[in-house]
Amino acid sequence: MEISVSLIRQLDQVDPDLRNILFAILEEFERQSKERVTKDEFRELRQTVHELAQAQARTEARMGELAQAQAKTEARLDSLVQRVDELAQAQAKTEARLDSLVQRMDELAQAQAKTEARLDSLVQRVDELAQAQAKTEAEVRKLAISHRELKTQVAGLSDSVGYGLEDRLMPYIPEYARLEFGLDVESLDRKNVIYPDGKYDEVNILARGSLDGETGYLVGECKAKPGKKDANRFASMLDRLSTVLEGRLIPVLIGYTFAPEVESYVSRKHPHIRLVKTYALEMRARGVRKDSA
């Protein structure tokens, strides 16, 4: 049996193992059939071989596609494995940072505990200071009360001294006023001068008389040792008295002694106020001059 060139070409396209089987079938068919094989049967056989070759081609094409798909799958798998490795490394770093964070949290917790302990100590200290402050304020209040009482006592003592001076000097005032200022005293008193608003000033010595045909007043303030504040208060009182006493005012600030700075201050700030020492007033009233004393 002769095989056509076309059939041989088709057989060449078939897998070697299958081709060998086909050749074996043909040989067996040739051995058994010899002259009995018809052209139609041969065409059917050739058609079968052709179909087998096409199926083999399709199979190989599909195998190629499967190989490509397998390659893509393996590539994606490799990428996935790489990504998993990266995630594992990131997880390791995260766990390391988490461990560090846990350690830091423990340190902060310990620091917080120490801070709270110090805060408790501070609160206790503040409470102690508050109690001490309360005691101090109580003592200050007591001291303030004592100070006010002492001030009242001192003021009383000062008034007593002042009143003592006034009482001692009153007999000398008329003659002193006449000899020193030319004032003929008509009335002499320790007097409270009341103002229209109801307020008043206590004038230690108020001698009213005639001065050059006009009304004059010798206004005396007595202090054991007058200071700058005493001079300022006396000057303010004189301003108020000038609003209600009609006539010339002769202000005299009397004391046992005056500090040099007080004398300088009064001479500069209140030159209209005469500073007079008690002994000088007495001597002048007696007609004894200082240079002869």
C-alpha positions, 0 to 999 in steps of 0.5 A: 500500500502506497502512502500519499505525500499529503498523508505523510506530511500530516503524519509528520505533524503528529506526536511521535508516539502517536505517529508510530501507532498510526504507522503500526495500524496502517501496516496491520491494515495493509497486511490484513486488507491488501487489495481489499482497501478501497479508496473511500476507506483510505480517504476516511483513514486520511481524514481521521489522521488529519483530524488527529493531527489537528487535535494534536496541534490544538492540544499543543497550543492549549499546552502552550497557553497552559505553560504561559498561564503557569509562568504567569502564575509562578511570577505572581506567586514569586511576587506574592512570596516577596510581598509576604517576606516584606510584610514579615520584615515590616511585622518584625519591625512593628513588633520591635517598635511595639516592644520599645513602646511597651518599654517606654510606657512602663518607664512613663508609668514609673515616672507617673508614679514618682510624679504622683508621689511628689505631687502628694508630697507637694499637696501635703506641703501646701496644706502645711503651708496653708495651715502655717499661713492661717496661723500667721494671719491669725498672729498678724491680726493679733499684731494689728490689733496690738498695733492699733491699741499701741497706736491709740495709747501712743496717740493718747500719750501724745495728746496727754503730752500736747495737752500738758504743753498747752496747759503749761503754756496757756498763761504765757500766750497772751504776753508772748503774742503781744511781745512777739507779734503785737497781738492784743489777746482778747480771748484764749481757749483750746477749741473745736472749730466746726465747719459747715459740713459738720466736720471739725478741727481741734485747735490746741491754742486759739488766741483771738485779739486785735492786730494793727486795728484788725482781728488776728488769731494766734493758732498754736499746735503743740507736740513734744517733738513735731515731725514733717507729718505734723507740720503737713497736717498743721498746714492743712488745718490752717487752710481749713481754718482760713475759710471760717476765721475772719482775720489774720492767722499767726500759726505757731508749731510748738515743741520741746525740740525740732530735728534739723531736717524738720526745721529745714523742711518747714522752712522750705515747704511751710515758711508761714509756720513759726517753729517755737520751742517751749522754753523760748516761748516762756522766756519771751513771755517773761521778757527775757531775751535768748542772748541774756538767758 
